[in-house]
Amino acid sequence: MRRFEFVEGTSSKFWQPEVQGNSFIVTFGRIGTAGQRKEKAFPDAAAAEREYEKKVAEKVREGYREVTAEGAAPAPVAAAPRAPEKAPLPRRVPVAKPTPELLKAAADALAGLRARLGWRSWEVTSRARSARRALRALGGVDPAAHAELSSTFDALMARVVVSPKEGRLPLRHALGLLSELDVAAFSRAVDAWRRAPETEALAMVRRAESLGEPELALRLGLLLAERPGMKGSASEEGWGKRWGVLRPHVEAKLTSSGGSLTEWVKGVNAGSDAQLAGRLSRLEA
């Protein structure tokens, strides 16, 4: 059986194809694991062989290198090089003490943002940036634990799922605010959004939540919601670096549940959102 491997950056994967009768079978996964097995039946053996040759050519173009000559025994899994250890996720918010003065400043900034919803987009964006900076100064608090913040913050999260005429808070701004807080605030917001009709943006967040780990879901949702080229957005280089840090954690989580990044991306319906589709394509780049 032939074996191909791709080891580059944070990727460390293998792919083994074979044909049995009229079935094309592949075993794939992270190097050092047993991987997953998929089988596809064809009308006849010739069709299965054509699929075999086609997929091998695709993998070679993608950068996979053959490490086992055809007809030779595959290299033992235990002898395969180990994937590099993933670095721990950095803190989202610097450590800080939420003093009464800082809490009041954050409450005022949130109220200012709420008052501007429904106004021109640049005004909402400016207020959202100010509110995000004020929340960041609190060091990652849970707004539910602070009376000064709780009701206004909950009201803002509720505005994510109203109509634009009612003054909607764009999802990218909501996730930006949540990224400066304890992850419990994100979990509560997603629970509240479940009661609303599903939009493409909310479907993306719920898909991120399917990872089963709120911290990863929040960070991944924030990356996908960011709009390239918009004022206040991270540079494309910065975006790529953040995804490079997060990617091994997401892939490890998906692999542990029997999935893969490719399958996860295919499960996100970008619909007519070209910017979301572009972000999704970068996840696998």
N, C-alpha and C positions, 0 to 999 in steps of 0.2 A: 504494500500500500504506500502511495506517495504521501509525503508530508511537507507542508509549506509553513513557513513561519514569518511573522512580521514583528520586528522589535525596533521600535523607534519612539523616542520621547517617553510618554507614559504608557504607550501601547506595547503589549507583549502577548501576541496571539498566535495560535496555530490553526491549521485548516487541513483536513485529510479527506480526499475524495476517493470513492470507489464505485464500481458498477457490479451489481449482482443480478444477473439475468436482465430483466427489463426495468430494474430499479437503479436510480442514481442516489447514492448515500454520501452524506458528508458528516464528519465529526469535527467540531470546532469549539474554541473557547480560549481562555487564558492559559498560557504556558504554565505548567505545573499543576493543572487540574485535569480531571478526566474529560471535561468538556461536555457538549451536548451532541446528540445524534439526530439528524433529520433524513428522512427518506422520501423520495418522490418517484412514483411509478409512471412509466411511459408505455405507449402502445406496443413497442418491441425493443429488443436489445440495441438495435442500431440507433434508435432515437435516444436511448439512455447514454450511449457512447458519445453521441453528438453533444449532449448536454454536458457530459464530463469534460470534453475538450474545450467547449465554450467557457465553462466556469474556471478551468485551469488557466486559460488565457487571460480571463478577467482578473484573477488573483495576481498573476504575474505583473499585469499592468498597474495594479494597485500597490505594488511594491513588496509582495510576498516573495520569499526566497525558498527554493526547494532545498530541503535538508536531508531528504531520503530519496535515493535513486529508486526508480520504478522497479518493482520486483524484490527489493531488499526489505528486510524486516524494519518496521518503524522504530525510531529511537524510543527507548523506554521513557515514559512520562517522568519518572523520578530523576532521570539524568538531564532533563531539559533545564535550561537556565531559568532561574526564579525571576519573577516579575519584580521590578524595583519597588521598594517599600514606599507607600504613599505618604507624603508629608501630612502632618495634622492640619486640619483647617484652621486658618488664622481667625482670631476674634473679629467679629463684624464691627464691634463698637469698642473704642478705647475705654479703659476703666476710668470711672469718674464718680463723684459723690453728688447725688441729686439734692442740692440745697434748696431751701424755700424760694430763693431768688431765681434759680434755674428752672424750677418747676413752674413758677409764675410766667417766666419768659416763654416756656414751651406751651403753656396753656394759651397765652395770648397769641402765639404764632399759629396754633391750631385754629383758634377762633377766627383769626384773620383769613386763613385759607378757606374756612367754611363760609365766611361772608362773601368771598369772591367767586364761589362756584356758580357757573352759569355766565360769568363774564368772559372777556376775550381770553383766548388760550394762553397768551404770553403772560397775562396777569395771574392766571391760575398757576402756571408753571413757576413764576417768580415766588408766589406765596408758598407753594409746595417746597421749594428749595429752602426757603427761610425756616419753615416748620421742621424740615428734615434736619437742618443744622441745630436747631434748638433741642430736638429730641436726642440728637447724638451727644450733646453736652451732658445728658443725664446718665450716660454710662450703661445703657441697655436695660432700662427699667420695664416693668410690666405696667402699662397704664391703668389696669384694673386695680392696682394697689395704691393708686393716688387719686384722691377725689378731685383734685384740680384738673386732671387729664381725662378721667374715665368717660364721662358723659359726652364731652365734645369729640373725643377720639372715636367712640362707638358711633356717634352720629355721622362722622366723616366716612367710616367704613360702610355704613348703610347707604351712603350716596354713590357708592361704586355701582350699585345695581338699579339705580333709578334711570328714567329716560333723560336724554340730553336737555330737554326743555325744563326739567326739574332741577338742573344743575348737577350733572354727574361728575364725580371725581374719577378721572381717568385711572385705569388699573395700574399703569406704570407709576403714577404718583402714590397710589395707595401702597404698593409694594415697596416703594422707596421709603415711605414712612415706617412701614413694618420692619424694614431691614435695620432700623436703628433701635429696635426694641427687643425685649425678651421674646423668644419664639412662641411663647404661649399666646401672645397677641395675634400672631399669624394664624394659629390653629383656630382661635375663636372667630376670626374674620372669615376664614374659609367655611366654617360651620354655618355662619350667618348667610353667606352667599349661596349656599346650597338651596335655599328656599326660593331663589330667583330663577327666572328662565335662563337657560344656558346660552351664553354668547361664545364666540370663538375665543375671546380672551379668557373668560371664566373656564371654558373647557380646557384651555392650556394649563391653568392653575390646578384644576382638579386632576389633570393628568400628572402634573408634577407631584401632587399629593399622593398619587398612587405608589410612589417610591416607598411609602410607609415610614418615612423619617422626616418630620417637619422641617428640621434645619436644612437638609438637602433640598427639600421642596421649595422653601422660601428662596434660597440662593439661586436655584435653577429658574424658578419663576421670574425672579428679578432680572436675570440675564436675558431671558426670552422676551420680556416685556419692554426692555430698553429699545429705543428707536434710534438707529444710526443717523448721525448728522443733526439731530435736534439739539438745541441749546441746553446745556446741562447734562447731556449724555456723555458717557465715558468714550474715550477714543477707541477706535477699532482695535488698536494694539493693546490698550488696557483691557478691553473686553476679552480679547484672546488670552491674555495672561490670567485673568480671573477664571475663565473656563478651564485653562490648563491646570489650575490648582484644584478646581472642583471635580474635574472629569474622573480621575481615578476613584474618587469616593462614590460618585454616581455609578460608575461601571461595576465597582465591587458590590454595591447594593443590588444592582440588577442581576449580576451573575449569581449572587447568593440565593436569589429567588427563582433561578432558572431562566432568566431573561437576558437580553442584550441591549446595548444602546441603540443599535439599528432598529430592532423591533419596537423599542420605546418611542423612537422618533416617528416611525411609521404610524403609531397609534395616536399622534397628535394631528387633529384636523385643523389646518391653517385656513381652510376655506378661501375667502377672497383677500385675506390679510397677507399681502406680498412681503411685508417687513417681517412678520412672524415666520413665514416660509423661508426667508433668507437666513434668519437666526437659526432655524432648525437645520438648514443645510450646513451651517458652520459647526454644529455640534459634532458631526462625523468627519469633518475635514482633517 
